[in-house]
Amino acid sequence: MTTRTLNIAMIGHGFMGRAHSNAFHQVGHFFDTPYTLKRKVICGRNQEAVRDMAARWGWDETANDWRAVVDRKDVDVVDIGTPNALHADIAIAAAKAGKIVWCEKPLAMNGAEAGEMVQAARQVPNLVWFNYRRVPAVALAKQVIDEGKIGQVYQYRAAYLQSWGVDPARKGVWRFNKSDAGSGAMGDLLTHIVDLALMLNGPLNEVSALVHTFAEGREVDDTAIFTGKFANGAIGTFEATRFAIGMKNRNRFEIHGAKGALAFNLEELNHLLYYDATLPAERQGWCDLMVTGPHHPFSDNYWPPGHIIGYEHTFTNTLADFLKTLANGSEFHANFEDGLRVQHVMDAVEKSSQTRSWVQL
């Protein structure tokens, strides 16, 4: 296969920098793509850490000025993995420079900022790293719903539960600074489960929220909870917290419809629970589907059926799908417009918590 080389500049070098670097390295090993990805330059403020990252993950060069990197003629893609406050400036500059733009979630600090990013990036291919869309079990859930297997949806229940916010040793991290992060559990966790809800069950029309901070003196929220009304008539409940003691990374949803139900938990990433209510009553019960093939999403690209995959593969799957759409000219999701829709929900949740009232989107 003849391939074109895409030179990548990655801004940021933390947790997501590792996840993205791994995807850049692995995608060509598991997927036939028309692009060869070159890890051209990695940029960050801590030069010692950037140099270590570059050496470990095979980046050609290091830099500490993202503006100079964005303007480089030998850069095709700008990948943004910085604190949230920098997303808009980098993305807008990169889009104006004609670069392909990939951005971590949340897309922006607020809806107005996200709207500016959408406008700037209309003429360039773009991506938001909502990687949980590409968990095979979640992709299968989408297929089941689109085929009408669970019928009219009555209730959508989602939660993203972590506990690291309690740890006093984490006090200095940027995610607790409002100027860097914009929000706490809302931007970090709630965005993920809202994006999945919008993908699986369609738009939300109205929300009523409670946002709370447990840690004294902390600038951002520790917990965000809201109820919502979907355009399709379903009712939704959402909870995101960093104070769920005993929970490491429990991202789960349950969807109950007239013909059946689905349930997923990220901590059991390779499994999807399915209930078929159209069967005779004596044969109805939860079915635990191990989504590793045959004929499951992405299964042909990895191992034989029953050989599980992990968290890191969700980024590789996301990247592979993006490169496919880039080659054939089709639209990729989640893109900046999807990120803007999620941000509108976040803004409504924040407003509702402040006014103690229902807020329409």
C-alpha positions as CSV (number, residue, x, y, z in Angstrom):
1,M,0.0,0.0,0.0
2,T,1.3,3.5,-0.9
3,T,1.2,5.7,2.1
4,R,1.5,9.4,2.8
5,T,3.5,10.6,5.8
6,L,1.8,12.8,8.3
7,N,4.2,14.7,10.6
8,I,2.8,15.1,14.1
9,A,3.5,17.8,16.6
10,M,2.2,16.9,20.1
11,I,1.7,19.7,22.6
12,G,1.8,18.2,26.1
13,H,3.6,15.3,27.5
14,G,1.6,13.9,30.5
15,F,-0.7,11.0,30.9
16,M,-2.6,11.7,27.6
17,G,0.8,12.3,25.9
18,R,1.7,8.7,26.6
19,A,-1.7,7.4,25.5
20,H,-1.5,9.3,22.3
21,S,2.1,8.4,21.6
22,N,1.3,4.8,22.0
23,A,-1.6,5.1,19.5
24,F,0.7,6.8,17.0
25,H,3.2,4.0,17.3
26,Q,0.7,1.1,17.2
27,V,-2.0,2.1,14.7
28,G,0.0,0.9,11.7
29,H,0.7,-2.4,13.4
30,F,-3.0,-3.3,13.7
31,F,-4.7,-1.4,11.0
32,D,-4.1,-0.9,7.3
33,T,-4.0,2.8,7.0
34,P,-3.0,5.0,4.0
35,Y,-0.8,7.2,6.3
36,T,2.5,6.7,8.0
37,L,2.6,8.7,11.2
38,K,5.9,10.4,12.1
39,R,6.4,11.5,15.6
40,K,8.1,14.8,14.5
41,V,8.2,17.1,17.6
42,I,6.9,17.0,21.1
43,C,6.4,20.3,23.0
44,G,6.2,21.2,26.7
45,R,7.3,23.6,29.3
46,N,9.4,21.1,31.4
47,Q,12.3,20.5,29.1
48,E,13.8,17.6,31.1
49,A,10.4,15.8,31.1
50,V,9.9,16.5,27.4
51,R,13.4,15.1,26.6
52,D,12.7,12.0,28.6
53,M,9.3,11.5,26.9
54,A,10.8,12.0,23.5
55,A,13.5,9.4,24.1
56,R,11.1,6.9,25.5
57,W,8.4,7.2,22.8
58,G,10.6,8.0,19.7
59,W,9.9,11.6,19.1
60,D,12.4,13.2,16.7
61,E,12.6,16.6,18.3
62,T,11.6,18.6,21.4
63,A,10.4,22.2,21.7
64,N,9.0,24.5,24.4
65,D,7.2,27.1,22.3
66,W,3.9,25.8,20.9
67,R,3.4,28.9,18.7
68,A,6.6,28.2,16.8
69,V,5.7,24.5,16.5
70,V,2.2,25.3,15.1
71,D,3.8,27.6,12.4
72,R,6.3,25.0,11.2
73,K,5.9,24.0,7.5
74,D,6.9,20.5,8.2
75,V,4.1,19.8,10.6
76,D,0.8,18.3,9.3
77,V,-1.0,17.5,12.5
78,V,-1.2,19.3,15.9
79,D,-2.2,17.1,18.7
80,I,-3.3,19.0,21.9
81,G,-2.9,17.3,25.3
82,T,-2.3,20.4,27.5
83,P,-4.3,21.7,30.4
84,N,-7.7,22.7,29.2
85,A,-7.1,26.5,29.4
86,L,-4.7,26.2,26.4
87,H,-6.9,24.1,24.1
88,A,-8.6,27.0,22.4
89,D,-5.5,29.2,21.7
90,I,-3.6,26.2,20.3
91,A,-6.4,24.8,18.3
92,I,-7.4,28.1,16.7
93,A,-3.8,28.9,15.8
94,A,-3.3,25.4,14.3
95,A,-6.5,25.5,12.3
96,K,-5.6,29.0,10.9
97,A,-2.2,27.5,9.9
98,G,-4.1,24.8,8.0
99,K,-3.1,21.9,10.2
100,I,-5.2,18.8,11.1
101,V,-6.1,19.3,14.7
102,W,-6.6,16.7,17.4
103,C,-7.7,17.9,20.9
104,E,-8.2,16.2,24.3
105,K,-11.4,16.6,26.1
106,P,-13.0,18.8,27.3
107,L,-12.8,20.7,24.1
108,A,-12.8,24.1,25.8
109,M,-13.3,26.0,29.1
110,N,-16.9,26.9,28.1
111,G,-19.4,26.9,25.2
112,A,-18.4,30.3,23.8
113,E,-14.7,29.2,23.6
114,A,-15.7,25.9,22.0
115,G,-17.8,27.8,19.5
116,E,-14.8,29.8,18.4
117,M,-12.8,26.6,18.0
118,V,-15.5,25.1,15.8
119,Q,-15.6,28.1,13.6
120,A,-11.8,28.2,13.2
121,A,-11.6,24.5,12.4
122,R,-14.4,24.3,9.8
123,Q,-12.0,23.9,6.9
124,V,-9.6,21.4,8.5
125,P,-10.1,17.8,9.7
126,N,-10.4,17.7,13.4
127,L,-10.9,15.2,16.3
128,V,-11.8,15.2,20.0
129,W,-10.3,12.3,21.9
130,F,-13.6,10.9,23.3
131,N,-11.9,7.5,23.2
132,Y,-14.6,5.6,25.0
133,R,-16.7,5.7,21.8
134,R,-14.2,3.2,20.4
135,V,-14.5,0.6,23.2
136,P,-15.7,-2.4,21.2
137,A,-18.5,-3.1,23.7
138,V,-19.7,0.5,23.4
139,A,-19.6,0.4,19.6
140,L,-21.6,-2.8,19.7
141,A,-24.1,-1.2,22.0
142,K,-24.5,1.5,19.4
143,Q,-25.2,-1.1,16.7
144,V,-27.8,-2.8,18.9
145,I,-29.6,0.5,19.6
146,D,-29.5,1.6,15.9
147,E,-31.0,-1.8,14.9
148,G,-34.0,-1.1,17.2
149,K,-33.2,-4.1,19.4
150,I,-34.1,-2.3,22.7
151,G,-36.9,-0.2,21.3
152,Q,-38.1,3.1,22.7
153,V,-35.7,4.2,25.4
154,Y,-37.3,5.0,28.7
155,Q,-34.3,5.6,31.0
156,Y,-30.6,6.3,30.6
157,R,-28.4,6.0,33.7
158,A,-24.7,6.9,33.7
159,A,-21.9,7.4,36.2
160,Y,-18.2,8.0,36.1
161,L,-16.8,7.2,39.6
162,Q,-13.2,7.8,40.7
163,S,-11.6,8.4,44.2
164,W,-8.3,10.1,43.6
165,G,-9.6,13.5,44.4
166,V,-9.5,12.6,48.1
167,D,-5.7,12.1,48.1
168,P,-4.0,15.1,49.7
169,A,-0.8,14.3,47.8
170,R,-2.6,15.4,44.6
171,K,-3.1,18.9,45.9
172,G,-0.8,20.6,43.4
173,V,-2.1,19.1,40.2
174,W,-3.4,21.4,37.5
175,R,-6.7,19.7,37.4
176,F,-7.6,21.3,40.7
177,N,-6.8,24.8,39.5
178,K,-9.8,26.6,37.9
179,S,-7.6,28.8,35.8
180,D,-6.0,25.7,34.2
181,A,-8.9,23.2,34.1
182,G,-12.1,25.4,34.1
183,S,-13.9,22.7,36.2
184,G,-13.2,19.6,38.1
185,A,-15.2,16.3,37.8
186,M,-17.4,18.0,35.2
187,G,-14.8,18.6,32.6
188,D,-12.7,15.6,33.4
189,L,-15.3,12.9,33.8
190,L,-18.8,14.2,33.2
191,T,-17.9,15.1,29.6
192,H,-17.1,11.5,28.8
193,I,-20.5,10.1,29.9
194,V,-22.4,13.0,28.4
195,D,-20.6,12.4,25.0
196,L,-21.6,8.7,25.2
197,A,-25.2,9.6,26.0
198,L,-25.5,12.0,23.1
199,M,-24.0,9.3,20.8
200,L,-26.1,6.5,22.1
201,N,-29.4,8.2,22.9
202,G,-29.5,11.6,21.1
203,P,-29.6,15.2,22.3
204,L,-30.6,16.4,25.8
205,N,-33.2,19.1,26.0
206,E,-33.2,20.1,29.7
207,V,-31.1,19.5,32.8
208,S,-31.3,20.0,36.6
209,A,-28.0,19.8,38.4
210,L,-26.2,19.8,41.7
211,V,-22.4,20.5,41.8
212,H,-20.4,20.2,45.0
213,T,-16.8,20.6,46.3
214,F,-15.9,18.5,49.3
215,A,-12.2,19.6,49.7
216,E,-11.9,22.8,51.7
217,G,-10.3,25.6,49.6
218,R,-10.4,23.7,46.3
219,E,-11.3,25.8,43.3
220,V,-13.2,23.2,41.2
221,D,-16.0,20.8,41.7
222,D,-15.4,17.3,43.2
223,T,-18.8,16.0,42.2
224,A,-21.4,16.8,39.6
225,I,-24.9,15.2,39.4
226,F,-27.8,16.0,37.1
227,T,-31.0,14.7,35.8
228,G,-31.9,15.3,32.2
229,K,-34.7,15.0,29.6
230,F,-33.8,13.7,26.2
231,A,-35.4,14.7,22.9
232,N,-36.6,11.2,22.4
233,G,-38.6,11.3,25.6
234,A,-36.2,9.3,27.8
235,I,-35.2,10.5,31.3
236,G,-31.5,10.4,32.2
237,T,-29.4,10.5,35.4
238,F,-25.7,11.4,35.4
239,E,-23.1,11.4,38.2
240,A,-19.4,12.2,38.0
241,T,-17.2,12.3,41.0
242,R,-13.6,12.0,42.2
243,F,-14.8,11.2,45.8
244,A,-16.3,7.7,45.2
245,I,-14.1,5.8,47.7
246,G,-13.4,2.3,46.5
247,M,-13.8,3.2,42.8
248,K,-10.7,3.5,40.6
249,N,-12.2,4.2,37.1
250,R,-15.8,3.0,37.0
251,N,-17.4,4.5,33.8
252,R,-20.8,2.8,33.4
253,F,-24.1,3.2,31.7
254,E,-27.5,1.4,31.7
255,I,-30.1,1.9,29.0
256,H,-33.6,0.6,29.5
257,G,-36.0,0.4,26.6
258,A,-39.3,-1.2,25.6
259,K,-37.7,-4.2,24.0
260,G,-34.6,-4.7,26.1
261,A,-31.7,-3.2,28.0
262,L,-28.0,-2.7,27.8
263,A,-25.4,-2.2,30.5
264,F,-21.6,-1.4,30.4
265,N,-18.8,-0.8,32.9
266,L,-15.4,0.3,31.8
267,E,-13.8,-1.8,34.5
268,E,-15.1,-4.8,32.6
269,L,-14.1,-3.3,29.2
270,N,-14.5,-6.4,27.1
271,H,-18.1,-7.1,28.2
272,L,-21.5,-5.8,27.3
273,L,-24.7,-6.9,29.2
274,Y,-27.8,-7.3,27.0
275,Y,-31.3,-8.1,28.0
276,D,-33.8,-9.2,25.3
277,A,-37.3,-8.5,26.6
278,T,-38.9,-9.9,23.3
279,L,-38.0,-13.5,24.3
280,P,-40.6,-15.7,26.0
281,A,-40.7,-14.8,29.7
282,E,-39.1,-18.1,30.8
283,R,-36.1,-17.4,28.6
284,Q,-35.5,-13.7,29.5
285,G,-32.3,-12.8,31.5
286,W,-29.2,-10.8,31.2
287,C,-26.7,-12.0,28.6
288,D,-23.0,-11.3,29.2
289,L,-21.5,-10.7,25.8
290,M,-17.7,-11.0,25.7
291,V,-17.0,-8.5,22.9
292,T,-13.8,-9.9,21.5
293,G,-15.1,-11.4,18.3
294,P,-16.0,-13.0,16.1
295,H,-17.7,-10.2,14.1
296,H,-17.5,-7.6,16.9
297,P,-16.3,-4.0,16.3
298,F,-12.5,-3.9,15.8
299,S,-12.1,-7.6,16.7
300,D,-10.6,-8.5,13.3
301,N,-7.7,-6.1,14.0
302,Y,-6.5,-7.7,17.2
303,W,-6.4,-11.2,18.7
304,P,-8.5,-14.4,18.3
305,P,-11.9,-14.4,20.1
306,G,-11.6,-14.4,23.9
307,H,-8.2,-12.7,23.9
308,I,-9.0,-9.4,25.6
309,I,-7.8,-5.9,24.8
310,G,-7.2,-2.9,27.1
311,Y,-7.7,0.8,27.7
312,E,-4.8,1.8,25.3
313,H,-6.5,0.2,22.4
314,T,-9.4,2.7,22.5
315,F,-7.0,5.4,21.4
316,T,-5.6,3.3,18.6
317,N,-9.1,2.5,17.4
318,T,-10.0,6.2,17.5
319,L,-7.0,7.1,15.5
320,A,-7.5,4.3,12.9
321,D,-11.1,5.5,12.3
322,F,-10.0,9.1,11.9
323,L,-7.3,8.1,9.4
324,K,-9.9,6.1,7.4
325,T,-12.2,9.1,7.2
326,L,-9.3,11.4,6.3
327,A,-8.5,9.2,3.4
328,N,-12.0,8.9,2.0
329,G,-13.2,12.4,2.8
330,S,-16.0,11.4,5.1
331,E,-16.9,13.0,8.4
332,F,-15.3,11.8,11.6
333,H,-17.0,11.7,15.0
334,A,-16.3,12.9,17.7
335,N,-15.2,16.1,16.1
336,F,-15.2,19.7,17.4
337,E,-18.9,20.1,16.8
338,D,-19.6,17.1,19.0
339,G,-17.2,18.6,21.6
340,L,-19.3,21.8,21.4
341,R,-22.5,19.9,22.0
342,V,-21.0,18.4,25.1
343,Q,-19.8,21.8,26.3
344,H,-23.3,23.2,25.9
345,V,-24.5,20.5,28.4
346,M,-21.6,21.4,30.8
347,D,-22.6,25.0,30.7
348,A,-26.2,24.2,31.3
349,V,-25.2,21.9,34.3
350,E,-23.1,24.7,35.8
351,K,-25.9,27.3,35.3
352,S,-28.5,24.9,36.8
353,S,-26.4,24.3,39.9
354,Q,-26.0,28.0,40.4
355,T,-29.6,28.9,39.9
356,R,-31.1,25.7,41.4
357,S,-33.5,25.4,38.5
358,W,-34.1,23.5,35.3
359,V,-32.1,24.8,32.4
360,Q,-33.0,24.3,28.7
361,L,-30.3,23.7,26.2
